[in-house]
């Protein structure tokens, strides 16, 4: 549903996170456990993720995970830990061509479907030993449009429900010709929440991106916001100049033909879609309290979308602007002089995501209350 820009900030007095939530090194480990391991996390498109390999080892939310391509053609995810004595099957991240997963410690052997199929000296275990009692520990894996998401929690809703209005809004943007055109990674000297806030900020576009994004999005008076449980949207009709310079996918409905979709997705993800077939994922991974990795993937239709050189130039331009801003903001938070300012209606999407983050932090505080440090308890006090 379309919601006016006054929706969130006018419902009640809203404020932004206090500076220590961006500068406390102790909070990052808590966030990994109680935010990132409690919800869906985007890891890539299946084709690019696996590249015809049968196993991929990756690090997700501080945890080593194996993605396997089984004989049945399905992708699965498992913790990269042998159930016998906790050795890692794959000690390095990367792609592997394997028919089985063999533990390097005692050679327990698993199928790519996660079943224990071989145990050396099996007769020397107790008589009640049963292979079926020791499968690999699974991690939830679901896909939308061949984009792969993982979730460590059984409590999270199904992925299609988590994504809210995104599938209905963007399904027509994908064609059989849609392919990965560009992939980049940037190191940014700011807390992951700083960069996430900035990408949700619709107040700064006309100021900081006057010659880049603002040229596509046009006047603020035409901005539209939508809010779901875990997702929010800025929809902006593209400008006349932009439409005159770009082709449009024939399959799109009128709203999609005329608009730029910018989705913010809890906890650290953004999805952009344009009528010319360009689709971009921006994922912000925490590295330390004041460093993040910005992962960019741009998909498009080679015969229709702008050239790779043009896309690279366009995204480099506004990314450089955002990096300069967010690194400056991080220094401002660390100065000790900042106190939370007022919320503009154009910052409602920041408030929406911060409310979700706060809810997850509070739930984590309740779960870990007996063991949480005094610093974390003070940071998360109401």
N, C-alpha and C positions, 0 to 999 in steps of 0.2 A: 504494500500500500504506500501511496505517496503521503508523506507527512510534512507539514510546514516546517520551516527553519526554526520556528519558535518552540517546537515540541518539547525538547528535553530541558533546555536551560530555563524555560518559563514554568515548568511543572513545580520546581522547588529551587531554592537557592543552591546552585552548584558551584563547586570549586575544583581546581585541578589537584593532582597529587602534590604533596609537599616535596621539597627538594631532596630530603634524605632517602626517599624511595628510589631516586635515581643515582645516589652516590654511595649507598651502603654495600660494601663488598660482601657482607654476611648474608644479604638478602638474595643474592643470585642463586646460591645452592638451594635455598628455600623455594624460589620460583621454579627451578627445574623440577623439583619434586611435586610441587602443589599446583603448578600451572601447566607446564609443558608435558608432564606425564599424566595429566588428567583429561586431555582433550585431543582432537584430531590435529595432526601435523602433516603439512604437505612435504613430500620428498622428491617429486619429479614425475615426468611422464614415463609410462612403462617402457616404451621403445628406447628412449634415451637412457633410462635408468639401467636397463639390463643389457642392451647392445648385444643381443643373441647369447649372452652368458647364461649359465644356469644358477649361479650364486653371486650375490653382491653383498659385501660387508660394508656397513655404514655406521656412523655415529649419530644418534638421534637423542636429543635431550640428555646428553651425558651418558648414554647407554649404547652398547654395541649390539647391533641388530643384523641378522642375516635375512635377505630377501631371496627366496628360492623360486625357480621356475620348474615346477614339477612335470612329470610325464603326462599328466592330464591337461597340461597347458595353463594351469592356474598359477598365479603368484601367491606366495604365502610369506609370512614374516615370523621369525623366531628370535628369541634372545640368543645371542652368540655365546652360549654357556652350556657345557656338557653337564647333564643332570647327575653324572656319577661323582666327579670331584671338582667341578667348576672350571675346568680348563676351557680356553677359547678355541673354537674350531678353526677360526681364521684370525690370526694375530694382527693382520694388517688390513686396513680398509682397501676395497678395490673389487675388481671383477674376477671371477673364477669359473673355469670350466670343470665341473665336478659331477660325477654320477652319484656319489654319496658324500656325506659329511663324516669324516673320520677324525675322532678326537686324537690329538697328538700325544696325549698322556697315557691312555690305556687302550686306545684303538677301538673304543665303542663306536659302532658304525650306524649311521642314521640315513634313512631315505630322505629325498628332498621334500617328501610330504610330512616329515617329522617323526616317523616311526623308527624305533630301535630295531635294527635288522641283524646286527652282529655283535656278539660279546665274547672276546677271548676268555678262555678258561671258565666258561659259563657254569660248568659242573661244580666248580669250587665255591659258588655262592650258596646261600642257604636254600633249602629245598623249596621254600615258598617264593623264591625269586621268579618274577614274571616280567618279560620284556615290555609288555603293554603298560606296566606301571611306571615306565620311565620315558615317556615321549619328550620331545623338545618342548620347551615352554613357548606357546604361541604369543604373538603380538597381533592385535586386530589390524587387518589390512582391507581397505575398500577402495574402489575406484569410481571416478566420475570422468567421462570422456577420456578414458585411459590415463587420467592423472591419478597418481597413487598417494594415498594418505595412510598414515599409521596412527594408532591410538593404544596407549598402554593401559587404559582404564576400561573396565566393563560397564561403568556407570554412564559413560558418554552416549548420547543418542546415535542412531545410525547416521552415516556420513550424509546421505541425501537429505535428512532432516536437519542436520547441523548446517548445511550449506544454504538453508533458507530459500530465498528467491533466486539464487544464482542460476540453478539449472533452467528454470523457466525463462529467465531473462536472456541467457546466453547460449542455449542449445543450438539455435540457428546460426550462431557465429562460427561453428565448427563445420568444416567441409572435409571430404576425403583428401583434399589437397593441403589441408592445414599441416604445417611442418615447423620444426624448430629452426629459426633463422639466426638467432643470436643468443649467446649465453655468456654472462660476465659475473665477476664477483669483485666486490669492493670492501676494503677495510675502512671502517668509519670509527673515529675516536669519540664515541658516545655510547651511553647505555641503550640497550635495545628498545626500551620504552620511549626514549627520546625520539628515535627515528620513526617508530610506529606512530607516536602522537603527531609528528610532523606530516606524515603521509596522509593522516586523517584530517589535517588542518585545512579547511577551505577558506580561512580568513587570510592566509598569506599568499594565495596564488596570484592575485592581481598586483601584489607588491613584489614578491621575490621572484616570480616567474612571469614577469610582464611581457617578455619577448619569447617565451617558450610555451608553457602550458596554457597561459591565459589566452594566447592566440587561438587555441583549439576550443577552450571552454566558454569563452565569451563572458558577457556581463553577469555579475552576481545576481541580478534580479531574476535570472532564468534558472538558477540553481534549484534542484529538488533533492530532498533527503528521503530515504526509506530506512526503516529499522526492523531487523529480525532479532531472534534471541542471541545469535553469535555473530551476525553479519550486519553491516550497514552499507548504504549506497549513497554516493553523490552521482546524480544523473544530470548532465548538462547538454543541452542541444548544441551540436557543433556549429561553429561560425560559418557565415556565408563564404568567407575566403577559404576556409579549410575545405568545405564541400566542393568548391570550384577546382581544387587541386588534387582531389582524391576520388578514386573509383569506389563503388559501394557493392558489397555482396548482394547478389540478386535475390537470395533466399530470405533476406531480413524483412521483418514487419516494419510498419511505418515508424514506430518509436525507436527501434533499433537502427533503422536507416539514418535517422536524424540525430542520434545521441551518442555521447561518450559515457560509458559506465565505469565508475571507479568504486570498487568494492573494498571495504576493510573487513578482514576476517580475523577473529580471535584465534590465537593470541598474538601472532607476529606476521601476518600474511596480508597481501594486497593483490587484487586482480583487476586489471584494466582491459577494457575491450572497446574497440573502435569499429565503425561501419566498414572500414576498408580491409577487414579480416585480421587486423593486428590484435593479438591477445598477449598480455604481459603479466607474469607473476613476479612479485617482489617479496622475498622472504628475508626477515631480519633475524639472524641467529646471534644469541649472546655469546661473547667470548670471555669478557671480564666485565667488571662493573662499569668501565668506561670505554669498552671496545666492542664493536659488533661487526658481523659480516653481512653485507647486503648481497643477496643472491638474486640475479636478474635472469629471467628466461623470456624471450620474445618469440612468439609464434606468429605465423602469417601464411598467406597464400602467394607463392612466388610470382604467379602471373598477374596478381592484382595489387598486393600490398607494396608499400615503398621498398626500395632497394635496401639491402643490408647496410650499405654505407650510410644511407640517409637515416635509417632507424638508429644506427649506432651514434650518429651525430646528434640526433634529436634527444635520445635518452641520456647521452653523456652530458648534454647541456643542462637539463634540469636536474640531473643527479648531482652534478658538481655544485649547483646552487643549493640543493638540499643538504649536501654534506657540509658545506661551509656553515649553513645555518645551525644544523644539529650539533656540530662540534663546538660552535659558539655557545649554544644553549647549555651544553654539558658543563662548560667552564663557568657559566653563570650560576648553575645549580651548585657547583662546588665552591662558589665564592663565599657562601654563608650569608649573602645579602638578600636572597630571594625569599619572598613570601607569596603564597599562591594568589594570583590575580583574578579578576572577574572573567566570566565566561561570555564570549560573544556567541550569538546564534550560529554563526558560521563555524564554530568550534564544537557543535553538538556531537559530532561523530567521535571526537576525542573523549568527551564525557561518557558517551555510550560504552566505548571500549574500556575506559578506566573503571567504570562501574562493574563490568564483568570481571576484570582483573582483580578488583578489590574483593568481590564476592569469593573468588577462588582463593585469594590469600587468606581471607577470614575463615573459609572452610578448612584450609590447611592448618591454620592456627588452632582450630578446635581439635583436629586430628592429632596434632603434635604438641598439644599444650603441656604435657608433662615433661617433654624433652626440649622444648624450644628455648633458645637463648634469651636472656633478658633484653638484648639489643633488638632481636626480632620482635619480641613481645611489645616493646616500647614503640617500634616503628608501626606496628599494626594495631595499636590501641585506638579505639574510637574517640 
